[in-house]
Amino acid sequence: MVSLVALERKAVVGHILFSDLAVQIDGRPISAASLAPLAVRPDFRGRGIGTRLVTNGLRILRERGKAAAIVLGHPGYYRRFGFSAELARKLAGPFKGESFMALELVGGALDGVVGSVRYPAAFRI
């Protein structure tokens, strides 16, 4: 798990959380994390806080040996970090569509024919 906050004069103005996520590709487990939530206080949006939180969080995941990250979010925002709906299409799970995206933190980590993702109970709606 990776949790980061952005501070402005000792006040929290942004937060991101990456949780361990059970992912398999062709029956082999992949060390992955789910990005959720990412939040920036409305009066601090547009200042690059979210971008820095995502960028730093992904860097830490790589340093910790995670092979992939998964997000359910706005495609126009997350694509710029390399997240791809196409890469997530093979992952059977509770989400589908253009907002369900994956990012390889290790090249080829999600190579394969079929995969699955199993979210912890806290993610269930």
C-alpha positions in Angstrom: 0.0 0.0 0.0 1.2 3.5 -0.8 -0.6 6.6 0.6 0.6 10.1 -0.1 -0.7 13.5 0.9 -0.1 17.0 -0.5 0.2 19.7 2.2 -0.2 23.4 2.0 0.6 25.2 5.2 0.2 22.0 7.2 -3.3 21.4 5.7 -4.0 18.4 3.5 -5.0 19.5 0.1 -4.6 16.3 -1.8 -4.4 12.5 -1.3 -3.7 9.4 -3.3 -3.9 5.7 -2.3 -2.6 2.7 -4.0 -3.8 -0.7 -2.5 -2.5 -4.1 -3.3 -4.6 -5.8 -5.9 -5.0 -9.5 -6.9 -4.2 -9.8 -10.6 -3.5 -12.9 -12.7 -2.5 -13.2 -16.3 -2.8 -16.7 -17.9 -3.0 -18.1 -14.4 0.2 -16.4 -13.0 0.0 -13.9 -10.3 1.1 -10.3 -11.0 2.2 -7.9 -8.3 -0.2 -5.1 -8.8 -1.9 -2.1 -7.1 -5.2 -0.3 -7.5 -5.1 3.5 -7.7 -8.1 4.8 -5.7 -8.9 7.3 -4.5 -7.1 10.4 -5.9 -8.5 13.6 -4.5 -7.5 17.2 -4.6 -9.3 19.9 -2.7 -11.4 21.9 -5.2 -9.8 25.2 -4.5 -6.3 23.7 -5.2 -7.2 22.0 -8.5 -5.3 23.0 -11.6 -2.0 23.4 -9.8 -0.5 20.1 -10.7 -1.0 18.5 -7.3 -2.9 15.5 -8.7 -0.2 15.0 -11.3 2.6 15.0 -8.7 0.7 12.6 -6.5 0.2 10.1 -9.3 3.7 10.5 -10.6 5.3 10.0 -7.2 3.0 7.2 -6.3 3.8 5.3 -9.5 7.6 5.9 -8.8 7.2 4.4 -5.4 5.3 1.4 -6.7 8.1 0.7 -9.2 10.7 1.0 -6.4 8.7 -1.5 -4.4 8.6 -4.0 -7.2 5.0 -3.7 -8.3 4.6 -4.8 -11.9 1.2 -3.1 -12.8 -1.3 -0.5 -11.6 -5.0 -0.5 -12.3 -7.4 2.5 -12.2 -11.1 3.2 -12.7 -11.1 6.8 -13.7 -11.4 9.5 -16.3 -9.5 8.3 -19.5 -8.5 11.8 -20.5 -6.7 12.3 -17.2 -5.1 8.9 -16.6 -4.0 8.2 -20.2 -1.3 10.9 -19.9 0.4 8.7 -17.2 0.3 5.7 -19.6 -2.8 4.0 -18.4 -4.6 2.1 -21.1 -8.2 0.7 -21.4 -6.9 -1.6 -24.2 -4.4 -3.1 -21.8 -7.1 -3.7 -19.2 -9.6 -5.3 -21.6 -8.3 -8.8 -20.9 -8.8 -8.5 -17.2 -12.1 -10.1 -16.1 -13.5 -8.3 -13.0 -16.2 -6.0 -11.8 -15.4 -3.1 -14.2 -15.2 -2.7 -17.9 -15.1 0.0 -20.5 -12.9 3.0 -21.3 -12.6 4.1 -17.7 -11.1 0.8 -16.6 -7.4 1.1 -17.3 -4.1 -0.6 -16.7 -0.5 0.5 -16.7 2.6 -1.8 -16.8 5.2 -0.7 -14.4 7.4 -3.5 -15.6 7.4 -4.0 -19.4 5.4 -7.1 -20.5 3.9 -7.6 -17.0 0.4 -7.9 -18.5 1.4 -9.8 -21.6 -0.9 -12.8 -22.1 -4.2 -13.9 -23.4 -6.6 -13.7 -20.4 -6.5 -12.2 -17.0 -8.5 -11.4 -13.9 -8.6 -8.8 -11.2 -10.1 -9.3 -7.8 -10.7 -6.3 -5.7 -10.8 -6.4 -1.8 -14.2 -6.2 -0.1 -13.7 -2.5 0.6 -14.1 -1.7 -3.1 -17.4 -3.4 -3.4 -20.4 -1.1 -3.9 
